[in-house]
Amino acid sequence: EHAHPHEQIGTVLKGEMQLSIAGEKQIVTAGGAYHVPSGAIHSGRCLKGPAEVIEMFAPVREDWR
């Protein structure tokens, strides 16, 4: 689990992810999306093999450039 000051939005392109966001668990499958609010403690893991995800952060994460 971790948190950061950036909002995070993700879309699962392939596979299936189990996410925990601010204590709430959810499963996101291919075509689904999720939102992690700024400062929320969160974690994720792949289910049934690998997953492919696109994630966006706002503001831009300077440590990921």
HTML snippet that shows the backbone in 3Dmol.js (N, CA, C, O; Angstrom):
<script src="https://3Dmol.org/build/3Dmol-min.js"></script>
<div id="view" style="width:600px;height:400px;position:relative"></div>
<script>
const pdb = `
ATOM      1  N   GLU A   1       0.842  -1.187   0.000  1.00  0.00           N
ATOM      2  CA  GLU A   1       0.000   0.000   0.000  1.00  0.00           C
ATOM      3  C   GLU A   1       0.876   1.235   0.000  1.00  0.00           C
ATOM      4  O   GLU A   1       1.979   1.232   0.546  1.00  0.00           O
ATOM      5  N   HIS A   2       0.375   2.285  -0.616  1.00  0.00           N
ATOM      6  CA  HIS A   2       1.092   3.548  -0.638  1.00  0.00           C
ATOM      7  C   HIS A   2       0.094   4.669  -0.932  1.00  0.00           C
ATOM      8  O   HIS A   2      -1.073   4.416  -1.229  1.00  0.00           O
ATOM      9  N   ALA A   3       0.567   5.890  -0.845  1.00  0.00           N
ATOM     10  CA  ALA A   3      -0.239   7.067  -1.174  1.00  0.00           C
ATOM     11  C   ALA A   3       0.692   8.105  -1.780  1.00  0.00           C
ATOM     12  O   ALA A   3       1.903   8.068  -1.559  1.00  0.00           O
ATOM     13  N   HIS A   4       0.127   9.027  -2.540  1.00  0.00           N
ATOM     14  CA  HIS A   4       0.891  10.135  -3.111  1.00  0.00           C
ATOM     15  C   HIS A   4      -0.053  11.316  -3.300  1.00  0.00           C
ATOM     16  O   HIS A   4      -1.271  11.138  -3.292  1.00  0.00           O
ATOM     17  N   PRO A   5       0.492  12.523  -3.472  1.00  0.00           N
ATOM     18  CA  PRO A   5      -0.353  13.712  -3.575  1.00  0.00           C
ATOM     19  C   PRO A   5      -1.024  13.885  -4.936  1.00  0.00           C
ATOM     20  O   PRO A   5      -1.736  14.867  -5.149  1.00  0.00           O
ATOM     21  N   HIS A   6      -0.810  12.957  -5.848  1.00  0.00           N
ATOM     22  CA  HIS A   6      -1.364  13.065  -7.197  1.00  0.00           C
ATOM     23  C   HIS A   6      -2.663  12.276  -7.313  1.00  0.00           C
ATOM     24  O   HIS A   6      -2.783  11.188  -6.750  1.00  0.00           O
ATOM     25  N   GLU A   7      -3.639  12.822  -8.043  1.00  0.00           N
ATOM     26  CA  GLU A   7      -4.798  12.015  -8.412  1.00  0.00           C
ATOM     27  C   GLU A   7      -4.322  11.013  -9.446  1.00  0.00           C
ATOM     28  O   GLU A   7      -3.402  11.300 -10.212  1.00  0.00           O
ATOM     29  N   GLN A   8      -4.931   9.852  -9.477  1.00  0.00           N
ATOM     30  CA  GLN A   8      -4.528   8.797 -10.406  1.00  0.00           C
ATOM     31  C   GLN A   8      -5.779   8.223 -11.055  1.00  0.00           C
ATOM     32  O   GLN A   8      -6.750   7.889 -10.376  1.00  0.00           O
ATOM     33  N   ILE A   9      -5.740   8.114 -12.372  1.00  0.00           N
ATOM     34  CA  ILE A   9      -6.840   7.512 -13.124  1.00  0.00           C
ATOM     35  C   ILE A   9      -6.236   6.414 -13.982  1.00  0.00           C
ATOM     36  O   ILE A   9      -5.208   6.627 -14.625  1.00  0.00           O
ATOM     37  N   GLY A  10      -6.852   5.257 -14.001  1.00  0.00           N
ATOM     38  CA  GLY A  10      -6.325   4.150 -14.789  1.00  0.00           C
ATOM     39  C   GLY A  10      -7.407   3.438 -15.566  1.00  0.00           C
ATOM     40  O   GLY A  10      -8.575   3.431 -15.180  1.00  0.00           O
ATOM     41  N   THR A  11      -6.994   2.834 -16.678  1.00  0.00           N
ATOM     42  CA  THR A  11      -7.866   2.006 -17.499  1.00  0.00           C
ATOM     43  C   THR A  11      -7.176   0.664 -17.712  1.00  0.00           C
ATOM     44  O   THR A  11      -6.008   0.618 -18.099  1.00  0.00           O
ATOM     45  N   VAL A  12      -7.882  -0.407 -17.464  1.00  0.00           N
ATOM     46  CA  VAL A  12      -7.339  -1.744 -17.685  1.00  0.00           C
ATOM     47  C   VAL A  12      -7.596  -2.114 -19.149  1.00  0.00           C
ATOM     48  O   VAL A  12      -8.743  -2.182 -19.590  1.00  0.00           O
ATOM     49  N   LEU A  13      -6.514  -2.351 -19.893  1.00  0.00           N
ATOM     50  CA  LEU A  13      -6.632  -2.713 -21.301  1.00  0.00           C
ATOM     51  C   LEU A  13      -6.779  -4.220 -21.489  1.00  0.00           C
ATOM     52  O   LEU A  13      -7.558  -4.677 -22.325  1.00  0.00           O
ATOM     53  N   LYS A  14      -6.022  -4.986 -20.703  1.00  0.00           N
ATOM     54  CA  LYS A  14      -6.065  -6.448 -20.777  1.00  0.00           C
ATOM     55  C   LYS A  14      -5.945  -7.007 -19.369  1.00  0.00           C
ATOM     56  O   LYS A  14      -5.270  -6.430 -18.517  1.00  0.00           O
ATOM     57  N   GLY A  15      -6.599  -8.122 -19.135  1.00  0.00           N
ATOM     58  CA  GLY A  15      -6.483  -8.781 -17.843  1.00  0.00           C
ATOM     59  C   GLY A  15      -7.485  -8.279 -16.825  1.00  0.00           C
ATOM     60  O   GLY A  15      -8.539  -7.740 -17.163  1.00  0.00           O
ATOM     61  N   GLU A  16      -7.119  -8.474 -15.558  1.00  0.00           N
ATOM     62  CA  GLU A  16      -8.025  -8.174 -14.449  1.00  0.00           C
ATOM     63  C   GLU A  16      -7.186  -7.736 -13.251  1.00  0.00           C
ATOM     64  O   GLU A  16      -6.176  -8.365 -12.935  1.00  0.00           O
ATOM     65  N   MET A  17      -7.602  -6.663 -12.588  1.00  0.00           N
ATOM     66  CA  MET A  17      -6.885  -6.130 -11.431  1.00  0.00           C
ATOM     67  C   MET A  17      -7.805  -6.109 -10.218  1.00  0.00           C
ATOM     68  O   MET A  17      -8.995  -5.814 -10.329  1.00  0.00           O
ATOM     69  N   GLN A  18      -7.236  -6.427  -9.059  1.00  0.00           N
ATOM     70  CA  GLN A  18      -7.939  -6.210  -7.801  1.00  0.00           C
ATOM     71  C   GLN A  18      -7.301  -4.989  -7.162  1.00  0.00           C
ATOM     72  O   GLN A  18      -6.092  -4.967  -6.932  1.00  0.00           O
ATOM     73  N   LEU A  19      -8.101  -3.981  -6.877  1.00  0.00           N
ATOM     74  CA  LEU A  19      -7.614  -2.738  -6.296  1.00  0.00           C
ATOM     75  C   LEU A  19      -8.191  -2.539  -4.907  1.00  0.00           C
ATOM     76  O   LEU A  19      -9.319  -2.943  -4.623  1.00  0.00           O
ATOM     77  N   SER A  20      -7.409  -1.917  -4.054  1.00  0.00           N
ATOM     78  CA  SER A  20      -7.877  -1.454  -2.752  1.00  0.00           C
ATOM     79  C   SER A  20      -7.619   0.046  -2.735  1.00  0.00           C
ATOM     80  O   SER A  20      -6.469   0.481  -2.794  1.00  0.00           O
ATOM     81  N   ILE A  21      -8.681   0.836  -2.654  1.00  0.00           N
ATOM     82  CA  ILE A  21      -8.572   2.292  -2.683  1.00  0.00           C
ATOM     83  C   ILE A  21      -9.298   2.840  -1.462  1.00  0.00           C
ATOM     84  O   ILE A  21     -10.517   2.716  -1.344  1.00  0.00           O
ATOM     85  N   ALA A  22      -8.538   3.445  -0.559  1.00  0.00           N
ATOM     86  CA  ALA A  22      -9.102   4.011   0.674  1.00  0.00           C
ATOM     87  C   ALA A  22      -9.940   2.973   1.426  1.00  0.00           C
ATOM     88  O   ALA A  22     -11.009   3.286   1.949  1.00  0.00           O
ATOM     89  N   GLY A  23      -9.438   1.727   1.473  1.00  0.00           N
ATOM     90  CA  GLY A  23     -10.103   0.674   2.224  1.00  0.00           C
ATOM     91  C   GLY A  23     -11.209  -0.055   1.486  1.00  0.00           C
ATOM     92  O   GLY A  23     -11.760  -1.022   2.012  1.00  0.00           O
ATOM     93  N   GLU A  24     -11.551   0.384   0.270  1.00  0.00           N
ATOM     94  CA  GLU A  24     -12.592  -0.284  -0.510  1.00  0.00           C
ATOM     95  C   GLU A  24     -11.953  -1.131  -1.594  1.00  0.00           C
ATOM     96  O   GLU A  24     -11.124  -0.647  -2.363  1.00  0.00           O
ATOM     97  N   LYS A  25     -12.344  -2.409  -1.653  1.00  0.00           N
ATOM     98  CA  LYS A  25     -11.797  -3.313  -2.670  1.00  0.00           C
ATOM     99  C   LYS A  25     -12.723  -3.356  -3.870  1.00  0.00           C
ATOM    100  O   LYS A  25     -13.946  -3.310  -3.741  1.00  0.00           O
ATOM    101  N   GLN A  26     -12.107  -3.447  -5.045  1.00  0.00           N
ATOM    102  CA  GLN A  26     -12.873  -3.565  -6.278  1.00  0.00           C
ATOM    103  C   GLN A  26     -12.066  -4.370  -7.286  1.00  0.00           C
ATOM    104  O   GLN A  26     -10.837  -4.411  -7.221  1.00  0.00           O
ATOM    105  N   ILE A  27     -12.757  -5.000  -8.204  1.00  0.00           N
ATOM    106  CA  ILE A  27     -12.112  -5.714  -9.299  1.00  0.00           C
ATOM    107  C   ILE A  27     -12.431  -4.955 -10.575  1.00  0.00           C
ATOM    108  O   ILE A  27     -13.587  -4.641 -10.859  1.00  0.00           O
ATOM    109  N   VAL A  28     -11.380  -4.665 -11.342  1.00  0.00           N
ATOM    110  CA  VAL A  28     -11.535  -3.939 -12.602  1.00  0.00           C
ATOM    111  C   VAL A  28     -11.040  -4.851 -13.717  1.00  0.00           C
ATOM    112  O   VAL A  28      -9.906  -5.329 -13.680  1.00  0.00           O
ATOM    113  N   THR A  29     -11.893  -5.090 -14.707  1.00  0.00           N
ATOM    114  CA  THR A  29     -11.549  -5.956 -15.831  1.00  0.00           C
ATOM    115  C   THR A  29     -11.280  -5.117 -17.077  1.00  0.00           C
ATOM    116  O   THR A  29     -11.494  -3.905 -17.075  1.00  0.00           O
ATOM    117  N   ALA A  30     -10.809  -5.770 -18.141  1.00  0.00           N
ATOM    118  CA  ALA A  30     -10.483  -5.081 -19.390  1.00  0.00           C
ATOM    119  C   ALA A  30     -11.641  -4.186 -19.829  1.00  0.00           C
ATOM    120  O   ALA A  30     -12.789  -4.624 -19.890  1.00  0.00           O
ATOM    121  N   GLY A  31     -11.325  -2.934 -20.130  1.00  0.00           N
ATOM    122  CA  GLY A  31     -12.330  -1.951 -20.520  1.00  0.00           C
ATOM    123  C   GLY A  31     -12.809  -1.103 -19.358  1.00  0.00           C
ATOM    124  O   GLY A  31     -13.462  -0.081 -19.567  1.00  0.00           O
ATOM    125  N   GLY A  32     -12.496  -1.512 -18.133  1.00  0.00           N
ATOM    126  CA  GLY A  32     -12.920  -0.779 -16.943  1.00  0.00           C
ATOM    127  C   GLY A  32     -11.901   0.271 -16.535  1.00  0.00           C
ATOM    128  O   GLY A  32     -10.744   0.226 -16.954  1.00  0.00           O
ATOM    129  N   ALA A  33     -12.337   1.208 -15.721  1.00  0.00           N
ATOM    130  CA  ALA A  33     -11.474   2.298 -15.264  1.00  0.00           C
ATOM    131  C   ALA A  33     -11.619   2.481 -13.759  1.00  0.00           C
ATOM    132  O   ALA A  33     -12.564   1.989 -13.144  1.00  0.00           O
ATOM    133  N   TYR A  34     -10.659   3.202 -13.182  1.00  0.00           N
ATOM    134  CA  TYR A  34     -10.687   3.479 -11.751  1.00  0.00           C
ATOM    135  C   TYR A  34     -10.077   4.846 -11.474  1.00  0.00           C
ATOM    136  O   TYR A  34      -9.358   5.405 -12.302  1.00  0.00           O
ATOM    137  N   HIS A  35     -10.380   5.370 -10.293  1.00  0.00           N
ATOM    138  CA  HIS A  35      -9.886   6.676  -9.858  1.00  0.00           C
ATOM    139  C   HIS A  35      -9.344   6.542  -8.445  1.00  0.00           C
ATOM    140  O   HIS A  35      -9.996   5.973  -7.569  1.00  0.00           O
ATOM    141  N   VAL A  36      -8.143   7.072  -8.230  1.00  0.00           N
ATOM    142  CA  VAL A  36      -7.546   7.112  -6.901  1.00  0.00           C
ATOM    143  C   VAL A  36      -7.426   8.585  -6.514  1.00  0.00           C
ATOM    144  O   VAL A  36      -6.634   9.304  -7.124  1.00  0.00           O
ATOM    145  N   PRO A  37      -8.181   9.056  -5.526  1.00  0.00           N
ATOM    146  CA  PRO A  37      -8.085  10.455  -5.113  1.00  0.00           C
ATOM    147  C   PRO A  37      -6.706  10.793  -4.544  1.00  0.00           C
ATOM    148  O   PRO A  37      -5.995   9.914  -4.058  1.00  0.00           O
ATOM    149  N   SER A  38      -6.350  12.032  -4.607  1.00  0.00           N
ATOM    150  CA  SER A  38      -5.098  12.526  -4.033  1.00  0.00           C
ATOM    151  C   SER A  38      -5.004  12.126  -2.567  1.00  0.00           C
ATOM    152  O   SER A  38      -5.937  12.355  -1.797  1.00  0.00           O
ATOM    153  N   GLY A  39      -3.883  11.531  -2.181  1.00  0.00           N
ATOM    154  CA  GLY A  39      -3.645  11.170  -0.789  1.00  0.00           C
ATOM    155  C   GLY A  39      -4.269   9.869  -0.323  1.00  0.00           C
ATOM    156  O   GLY A  39      -4.035   9.453   0.812  1.00  0.00           O
ATOM    157  N   ALA A  40      -5.061   9.212  -1.168  1.00  0.00           N
ATOM    158  CA  ALA A  40      -5.722   7.961  -0.760  1.00  0.00           C
ATOM    159  C   ALA A  40      -4.715   6.812  -0.691  1.00  0.00           C
ATOM    160  O   ALA A  40      -3.902   6.638  -1.599  1.00  0.00           O
ATOM    161  N   ILE A  41      -4.772   6.041   0.375  1.00  0.00           N
ATOM    162  CA  ILE A  41      -3.938   4.843   0.479  1.00  0.00           C
ATOM    163  C   ILE A  41      -4.522   3.803  -0.474  1.00  0.00           C
ATOM    164  O   ILE A  41      -5.723   3.536  -0.459  1.00  0.00           O
ATOM    165  N   HIS A  42      -3.651   3.216  -1.308  1.00  0.00           N
ATOM    166  CA  HIS A  42      -4.135   2.275  -2.307  1.00  0.00           C
ATOM    167  C   HIS A  42      -3.087   1.222  -2.661  1.00  0.00           C
ATOM    168  O   HIS A  42      -1.896   1.380  -2.394  1.00  0.00           O
ATOM    169  N   SER A  43      -3.575   0.145  -3.269  1.00  0.00           N
ATOM    170  CA  SER A  43      -2.708  -0.923  -3.764  1.00  0.00           C
ATOM    171  C   SER A  43      -3.461  -1.661  -4.860  1.00  0.00           C
ATOM    172  O   SER A  43      -4.675  -1.515  -5.006  1.00  0.00           O
ATOM    173  N   GLY A  44      -2.727  -2.450  -5.622  1.00  0.00           N
ATOM    174  CA  GLY A  44      -3.351  -3.233  -6.680  1.00  0.00           C
ATOM    175  C   GLY A  44      -2.549  -4.484  -6.963  1.00  0.00           C
ATOM    176  O   GLY A  44      -1.347  -4.546  -6.703  1.00  0.00           O
ATOM    177  N   ARG A  45      -3.238  -5.482  -7.502  1.00  0.00           N
ATOM    178  CA  ARG A  45      -2.550  -6.701  -7.910  1.00  0.00           C
ATOM    179  C   ARG A  45      -3.298  -7.313  -9.085  1.00  0.00           C
ATOM    180  O   ARG A  45      -4.510  -7.149  -9.231  1.00  0.00           O
ATOM    181  N   CYS A  46      -2.551  -8.017  -9.910  1.00  0.00           N
ATOM    182  CA  CYS A  46      -3.129  -8.704 -11.064  1.00  0.00           C
ATOM    183  C   CYS A  46      -3.837  -9.968 -10.605  1.00  0.00           C
ATOM    184  O   CYS A  46      -3.408 -10.628  -9.658  1.00  0.00           O
ATOM    185  N   LEU A  47      -4.916 -10.292 -11.283  1.00  0.00           N
ATOM    186  CA  LEU A  47      -5.630 -11.548 -11.060  1.00  0.00           C
ATOM    187  C   LEU A  47      -5.549 -12.371 -12.341  1.00  0.00           C
ATOM    188  O   LEU A  47      -5.565 -11.806 -13.434  1.00  0.00           O
ATOM    189  N   LYS A  48      -5.465 -13.667 -12.229  1.00  0.00           N
ATOM    190  CA  LYS A  48      -5.486 -14.566 -13.392  1.00  0.00           C
ATOM    191  C   LYS A  48      -4.423 -14.206 -14.426  1.00  0.00           C
ATOM    192  O   LYS A  48      -4.724 -14.171 -15.619  1.00  0.00           O
ATOM    193  N   GLY A  49      -3.205 -13.942 -14.006  1.00  0.00           N
ATOM    194  CA  GLY A  49      -2.125 -13.641 -14.946  1.00  0.00           C
ATOM    195  C   GLY A  49      -1.862 -12.153 -15.075  1.00  0.00           C
ATOM    196  O   GLY A  49      -2.388 -11.358 -14.296  1.00  0.00           O
ATOM    197  N   PRO A  50      -1.042 -11.766 -16.066  1.00  0.00           N
ATOM    198  CA  PRO A  50      -0.659 -10.360 -16.202  1.00  0.00           C
ATOM    199  C   PRO A  50      -1.821  -9.475 -16.654  1.00  0.00           C
ATOM    200  O   PRO A  50      -2.820  -9.951 -17.193  1.00  0.00           O
ATOM    201  N   ALA A  51      -1.658  -8.183 -16.417  1.00  0.00           N
ATOM    202  CA  ALA A  51      -2.631  -7.186 -16.869  1.00  0.00           C
ATOM    203  C   ALA A  51      -1.872  -6.054 -17.551  1.00  0.00           C
ATOM    204  O   ALA A  51      -0.692  -5.832 -17.281  1.00  0.00           O
ATOM    205  N   GLU A  52      -2.558  -5.349 -18.429  1.00  0.00           N
ATOM    206  CA  GLU A  52      -1.993  -4.182 -19.101  1.00  0.00           C
ATOM    207  C   GLU A  52      -2.868  -2.988 -18.732  1.00  0.00           C
ATOM    208  O   GLU A  52      -4.085  -3.016 -18.913  1.00  0.00           O
ATOM    209  N   VAL A  53      -2.231  -1.938 -18.210  1.00  0.00           N
ATOM    210  CA  VAL A  53      -2.959  -0.791 -17.672  1.00  0.00           C
ATOM    211  C   VAL A  53      -2.323   0.501 -18.173  1.00  0.00           C
ATOM    212  O   VAL A  53      -1.100   0.589 -18.285  1.00  0.00           O
ATOM    213  N   ILE A  54      -3.143   1.498 -18.474  1.00  0.00           N
ATOM    214  CA  ILE A  54      -2.655   2.855 -18.739  1.00  0.00           C
ATOM    215  C   ILE A  54      -3.059   3.693 -17.540  1.00  0.00           C
ATOM    216  O   ILE A  54      -4.218   3.672 -17.126  1.00  0.00           O
ATOM    217  N   GLU A  55      -2.099   4.440 -16.976  1.00  0.00           N
ATOM    218  CA  GLU A  55      -2.395   5.298 -15.827  1.00  0.00           C
ATOM    219  C   GLU A  55      -1.995   6.737 -16.120  1.00  0.00           C
ATOM    220  O   GLU A  55      -1.002   7.003 -16.797  1.00  0.00           O
ATOM    221  N   MET A  56      -2.802   7.661 -15.588  1.00  0.00           N
ATOM    222  CA  MET A  56      -2.544   9.091 -15.720  1.00  0.00           C
ATOM    223  C   MET A  56      -2.528   9.707 -14.332  1.00  0.00           C
ATOM    224  O   MET A  56      -3.299   9.305 -13.461  1.00  0.00           O
ATOM    225  N   PHE A  57      -1.656  10.675 -14.125  1.00  0.00           N
ATOM    226  CA  PHE A  57      -1.520  11.347 -12.841  1.00  0.00           C
ATOM    227  C   PHE A  57      -1.680  12.851 -13.021  1.00  0.00           C
ATOM    228  O   PHE A  57      -1.223  13.414 -14.016  1.00  0.00           O
ATOM    229  N   ALA A  58      -2.328  13.499 -12.060  1.00  0.00           N
ATOM    230  CA  ALA A  58      -2.471  14.954 -12.084  1.00  0.00           C
ATOM    231  C   ALA A  58      -2.230  15.481 -10.678  1.00  0.00           C
ATOM    232  O   ALA A  58      -2.880  15.030  -9.735  1.00  0.00           O
ATOM    233  N   PRO A  59      -1.310  16.427 -10.518  1.00  0.00           N
ATOM    234  CA  PRO A  59      -0.437  16.959 -11.568  1.00  0.00           C
ATOM    235  C   PRO A  59       0.568  15.901 -12.018  1.00  0.00           C
ATOM    236  O   PRO A  59       0.690  14.837 -11.410  1.00  0.00           O
ATOM    237  N   VAL A  60       1.282  16.216 -13.094  1.00  0.00           N
ATOM    238  CA  VAL A  60       2.277  15.297 -13.649  1.00  0.00           C
ATOM    239  C   VAL A  60       3.270  14.901 -12.567  1.00  0.00           C
ATOM    240  O   VAL A  60       3.712  15.741 -11.783  1.00  0.00           O
ATOM    241  N   ARG A  61       3.617  13.630 -12.524  1.00  0.00           N
ATOM    242  CA  ARG A  61       4.614  13.146 -11.555  1.00  0.00           C
ATOM    243  C   ARG A  61       6.007  13.400 -12.120  1.00  0.00           C
ATOM    244  O   ARG A  61       6.436  12.732 -13.061  1.00  0.00           O
ATOM    245  N   GLU A  62       6.692  14.351 -11.551  1.00  0.00           N
ATOM    246  CA  GLU A  62       8.041  14.685 -12.007  1.00  0.00           C
ATOM    247  C   GLU A  62       9.006  13.525 -11.797  1.00  0.00           C
ATOM    248  O   GLU A  62       9.982  13.395 -12.535  1.00  0.00           O
ATOM    249  N   ASP A  63       8.747  12.676 -10.792  1.00  0.00           N
ATOM    250  CA  ASP A  63       9.637  11.546 -10.530  1.00  0.00           C
ATOM    251  C   ASP A  63       9.467  10.410 -11.538  1.00  0.00           C
ATOM    252  O   ASP A  63      10.234   9.448 -11.502  1.00  0.00           O
ATOM    253  N   TRP A  64       8.486  10.494 -12.431  1.00  0.00           N
ATOM    254  CA  TRP A  64       8.258   9.449 -13.428  1.00  0.00           C
ATOM    255  C   TRP A  64       8.579   9.907 -14.843  1.00  0.00           C
ATOM    256  O   TRP A  64       8.252   9.200 -15.797  1.00  0.00           O
ATOM    257  N   ARG A  65       9.198  11.049 -15.008  1.00  0.00           N
ATOM    258  CA  ARG A  65       9.510  11.541 -16.364  1.00  0.00           C
ATOM    259  C   ARG A  65      10.651  10.794 -16.949  1.00  0.00           C
ATOM    260  O   ARG A  65      11.054  11.069 -18.079  1.00  0.00           O
TER     261      ARG A  65
END
`;
const viewer = $3Dmol.createViewer("view");
viewer.addModel(pdb, "pdb");
viewer.setStyle({}, {cartoon: {color: "spectrum"}});
viewer.zoomTo();
viewer.render();
</script>
